[in-house]
Amino acid sequence: MNDTYIITVIAVMAMVTIALRFLPFILFDHGEQLPKWISYLGKVLPPAIMSMLLVYCLRNIKLVEGNHGLPELICVGVAMLMHFWKRNTLLSICVSTILYMIITQSVM
């Protein structure tokens, strides 16, 4: 691939990303109340996405061999406890990810 092609692809991706970031402000920033379906999506999509990520992360657990999914289940529990305790999604994800890395790299 030549340099022109790579620069063009990067420029197009950057423009699409910028357009997608600014589009909601252009469409909905008129001082009016948001449409009900947008508010509904804002409420239901974050838990739905987190549920899909949970299923994706736990899909390869083999309960009958290896460590029986113990590190994954421990870290899911820690993430839940951290979230209920601190109500901070980023903190819950970071703590459970670090714990998972420690468990899988040193203990198991």
C-alpha positions in Angstrom: 0.0 0.0 0.0 1.2 3.4 -0.7 1.3 6.4 1.6 -1.5 8.3 -0.1 -3.9 5.5 0.4 -3.1 5.1 4.1 -3.4 8.9 4.7 -6.7 9.0 2.8 -8.1 6.1 4.9 -7.0 7.8 8.1 -8.5 11.1 7.0 -11.8 9.5 6.1 -12.0 7.6 9.4 -11.2 10.8 11.3 -13.9 12.8 9.5 -16.5 10.0 10.1 -15.6 9.9 13.8 -15.8 13.7 14.2 -19.2 13.7 12.3 -20.6 11.0 14.6 -19.4 12.9 17.7 -21.0 16.2 16.6 -24.2 14.9 15.0 -26.2 14.6 18.3 -25.3 18.2 19.2 -26.4 19.4 15.7 -29.6 17.4 15.7 -30.8 17.8 19.3 -29.3 21.0 20.7 -32.2 23.4 20.1 -33.2 24.0 23.7 -36.0 21.5 23.3 -36.6 18.4 25.3 -35.1 15.2 23.8 -37.5 12.8 22.0 -38.8 10.1 24.3 -37.1 7.3 22.3 -33.7 9.0 22.7 -34.2 9.2 26.4 -35.4 5.6 26.5 -32.3 4.5 24.6 -30.1 6.5 27.0 -31.6 4.5 29.9 -31.6 1.0 28.5 -28.5 0.8 26.3 -25.8 1.1 29.0 -27.1 -2.0 31.0 -27.7 -3.9 27.7 -24.1 -3.2 26.5 -22.6 -4.2 29.9 -24.7 -7.4 29.8 -23.4 -8.2 26.3 -19.8 -7.6 27.5 -20.3 -9.9 30.5 -21.6 -12.7 28.2 -18.7 -12.1 25.8 -16.1 -12.2 28.6 -17.6 -15.4 30.2 -18.3 -17.3 27.0 -15.2 -19.5 27.0 -15.3 -20.7 30.6 -15.0 -24.5 30.8 -16.5 -25.6 34.1 -15.2 -29.2 33.8 -11.5 -28.6 33.1 -8.7 -26.2 34.0 -9.4 -23.8 36.7 -13.2 -24.2 36.3 -13.7 -20.5 35.6 -12.8 -19.5 39.1 -10.7 -16.4 38.3 -13.5 -15.1 36.0 -16.2 -15.7 38.6 -14.1 -14.1 41.4 -13.5 -11.0 39.3 -17.1 -10.7 38.3 -18.1 -10.8 41.9 -15.4 -8.2 42.8 -16.7 -6.0 40.0 -20.2 -6.2 41.3 -19.2 -5.6 44.9 -17.1 -2.6 43.9 -19.9 -1.1 41.9 -22.5 -1.5 44.6 -20.0 -0.1 47.1 -18.6 2.9 45.2 -21.1 3.3 42.3 -18.2 4.0 39.9 -18.2 1.9 36.7 -14.6 2.8 35.8 -13.3 1.9 39.2 -15.2 -1.4 39.2 -13.8 -2.4 35.8 -10.2 -1.4 36.6 -10.1 -3.1 39.9 -11.6 -6.4 38.6 -9.3 -6.3 35.5 -6.2 -5.8 37.6 -7.3 -8.6 40.0 -7.9 -10.9 37.0 -4.4 -10.2 35.6 -2.9 -10.9 39.0 -4.8 -14.1 39.5 -4.1 -15.5 36.0 -0.5 -14.4 35.9 0.7 -15.4 39.4 -1.7 -17.8 41.1 -3.2 -20.0 38.3 
